[in-house]
Amino acid sequence: MAHYPHSLSAADLHSISDSNPDQVFHNPRSNHGKSDLSRRRKSRDLDALQLSTNVSDPVGVAGSGDGDAKTTPRPFSVNQALVSLLLETPSPYNTVSGAGDGVGLSKELLAQEEYAVFLEHLLSTPLSSLPSEPMNLAARHAQISAQLADLTHEHFPAILSAHDSVISVSSGLDHMERFLDEFPAALDGVSSSISDFLSQATAIAARRDRVALVLDHLPTLTDLLEAPQLLQTLARNGHYDEALDLQQHIERIRMRAPDSTVVKVVAEEVSSLSRSTLLHLLAQLRQPTPLATSIRLVGHLRRAAILPDHALRVSWLASRWGRFVERVNTEAGGTLARHPTDEAAAAEFVRKYVDIAREEILDAIAQYRAIFPETSTNAPIGGAQPATISSILPTFVLIFTSHHRSHLLHYLPRISDLAQLASLHAHASYLGLSLARLGADVRTPTGSVWENRVGEVVEHHFREGARSISEALEKAGPDGLMPRPGGGDGLPLPIALLNLCLSIYNQLRHIAFVALVPRLALALTAAVAEVAWALLQCGEKLHMGDSPHEVGARDAYRATAKELAGVVIPKVVEGFEKGVFGSVAAGKGVAGVVDTKAVMIVLDKAITVHVSEGRS
């Protein structure tokens, strides 16, 4: 016998037993709608009420299966006997805790009115109909369940939601129970994670504090970090006062915060840029700056306190010297580089060299004396002794003198024109005179170079002129001394010698060095002696015949010798001693420096020996 839940009431059981199959399997969702469902509920309630009222009657209605026969109700004692029989019969349903989700049979349960009515219905049902009772009950149960579901869906949706929630909570509790065993092990991981979080949070908090501190002082840090770039900009634009102020400001910050890494880095960068500023200032000194600009630049360098006083003086002079050398190499050396062996190019180089020296060296010395006053105390200045400071400018002048002298020694030998030498010497003399006014006379060290070169050129002219006359006389012989009809091509010997000396004198008088008098006197004497000796050698070729040609040759020879001895040589000596050196060497004993006694002896011998009436 199947176990049915106790949720069905007696009225439900009675309604199931009295209904026909169509009513049992009636679909509540048929076309009858809600009105049909209400009529069935009312009929069921009336049947239940009628069944409950007939329990105590001696006469009852019992279905025979066809619904037409009427039976007399059984006494209530029969029901009690049936209850006793059910309770005494061993069955899984006569226990309080039955299987499944139903409730076990008990005397108290069967004594309830609704169960009593159902038992009465079972007793009044024929035996042939009892096997169909479970199906009838199941169908009625399904019908009622469907009705309850429709009713619930229609009027009580909260119950369904609650049911779903109960199911979800039940499954969630089951799921939670599975993870409760893993919870203690997870607590250890959570503890370590919390420790890691605390350490990271501490580091983040410290970093946040630093960031907040940086944000609070962001303008100051920005100014500090932009200091190197600002210093470079100021120096590039020539604002050296502001650049020095900024440099001193950074140095004060470094002294107040010696342990700050940022300040150290900025201070080091500013220090490196300050050296760049120094180089920029020194480069400015190499520019053609007036005195006021030079004073301002030196003032910036002194304020920077990077160089001591003596080093600053040397650096200033070195900068000006570098500009001078650069101009000499670029301006003066351009023409010479194109024509390295040209005499005119060498003369042009010397001229430009002197011009550049007058512009740069003279200006450098004048500005140095105005900017750097000479010290008269014995106290050291800038770490150097006063003697060292006072020797800086003389050393600079000495360097220039050596440089000037070396260039003269190199380029003057290429110039052989006395007029060109005289012009260049006058040009250089103006430079020496200007430097002498500043106490830096360079004429004495370089004078010997000019003297030597002029002496070499004059000696060369005397020597080449005398040699040319001698060779012409030797080539022409005695016939060359005779006058030619129409003048001829060459000049007579006396006139050629006189022209040679006067030409040299005209050029020499512009560059007559007194120190060259003895040397040039010897050169003049040697030239005259060479011509006289050539005349004597020519006399040996004379013929002492009586022919008109021979007589004429001897007369011409004698006249030439007398003219040389009596006119040309005295005039040449006088022109040398009085015309060339008379004005520059007055009172210094120039007269008589040219010794012509030997020349006169040679000429007298030429006259007496070769022009006598007899043959030698």
ZIBEL-V59490 format. One record per backbone hydrogen bond with DSSP energy under -1.0 kcal/mol. NH is the residue of the N-H (numbers start at 0). CO is the residue of the C=O. Records with the same first field share a line. If there is no record, write none. Layout:
NH=CO / CO
//
This chain:
12=8
13=9
14=10
15=11
16=12
17=13
18=14
23=19
24=20
29=26
36=32
37=33
38=34
39=35
40=36
41=37
42=38
43=39
44=40
45=41
46=42
47=43
48=44
49=45
50=46
51=47
52=48
53=49
79=75
80=76
81=77
82=78
83=79
84=80
85=81
86=82
87=83
88=84
93=90
103=95
104=92
109=105
110=106
111=108
115=111
116=112
117=113
118=114
119=115
120=116
121=117
122=118
123=119
132=129
135=131
136=132
137=133
138=134
139=135
140=136
141=137
142=138
143=139
144=140
145=141
146=142
147=143
148=144
149=145
150=146
151=147
152=148
153=149
154=150
155=151
160=156
161=157
162=158
163=159
164=160
165=161
166=162
167=163
168=164
169=165
170=166
171=167
172=168
173=169
174=170
175=171
176=172
177=173
178=174
179=175
185=181
186=182
188=184
189=185
190=186
191=187
192=188
193=189
194=190
195=191
196=192
197=193
198=194
199=195
200=196
201=197
202=198
203=199
204=200
205=201
206=202
207=203
208=204
209=205
210=206
211=207
212=208
213=209
214=210
215=211
216=212
217=214
220=216
221=217
222=218
223=219
224=220
225=221
229=225
230=226
231=227
232=228
233=229
234=230
235=231
236=232
238=233
239=237
242=238
243=239
244=240
245=241
246=242
247=243
248=244
249=245
250=246
251=247
252=248
253=249
254=250
255=251
256=252
263=259
264=260
265=261
266=262
267=263
268=264
269=265
270=266
271=267
272=268
273=269
274=270
275=271
276=272
277=273
278=274
279=275
280=276
281=277
282=278
283=279
284=280
286=283
288=286
293=289
294=290
295=291
296=292
297=293
298=294
299=295
300=296
301=297
302=298
303=299
311=307
312=308
313=309
314=310
315=311
316=312
317=313
318=314
319=315
320=316
321=317
322=318
323=319
324=320
325=321
326=322
327=323
328=324
329=325
330=326
331=326
332=327
336=332
337=333
338=334
345=341
346=342
347=343
348=344
349=345
350=346
351=347
352=348
353=349
354=350
355=351
356=352
357=353
358=354
359=355
360=356
361=356
363=359
364=360
365=361
366=362
367=363
368=364
369=365
370=366
371=367
380=383
383=380
388=384
389=385
391=388
394=390
395=391
396=392
397=393
398=394
399=395
400=396
401=397
402=398
403=399
404=400
405=401
406=402
407=403
408=404
409=405
410=406
411=407
413=410
414=411
420=416
421=417
422=418
423=419
424=420
425=421
426=422
427=423
428=424
429=425
430=426
431=427
432=428
433=429
434=430
435=431
436=432
438=435
439=434
445=441
446=442
449=445
450=446
451=447
452=448
453=449
454=450
455=451
456=452
457=453
458=454
459=455
460=456
461=457
462=458
463=459
464=460
465=461
466=462
467=463
468=464
469=465
470=466
471=467
472=468
473=469
474=470
475=471
476=472
479=476
480=477
486=483
495=491
496=492
497=493
498=494
499=495
500=496
501=497
502=498
503=499
504=500
505=501
506=502
507=503
508=504
510=507
515=512
516=513
519=515
520=516
521=517
522=518
523=519
524=520
525=521
526=522
527=523
528=524
529=525
530=526
531=527
532=528
533=529
534=530
535=531
536=532
537=533
538=534
540=537
541=538
550=546
551=547
552=548
553=549
554=550
555=551
556=552
557=553
558=554
559=555
560=556
561=557
562=558
563=559
564=560
565=561
566=562
567=562
568=563
570=566
571=567
572=568
573=569
574=570
575=571
576=572
577=573
578=573
579=574
580=575
584=580
587=584
592=589
599=595
600=596
601=597
602=598
603=599
604=600
605=601
606=602
607=603
608=604
//
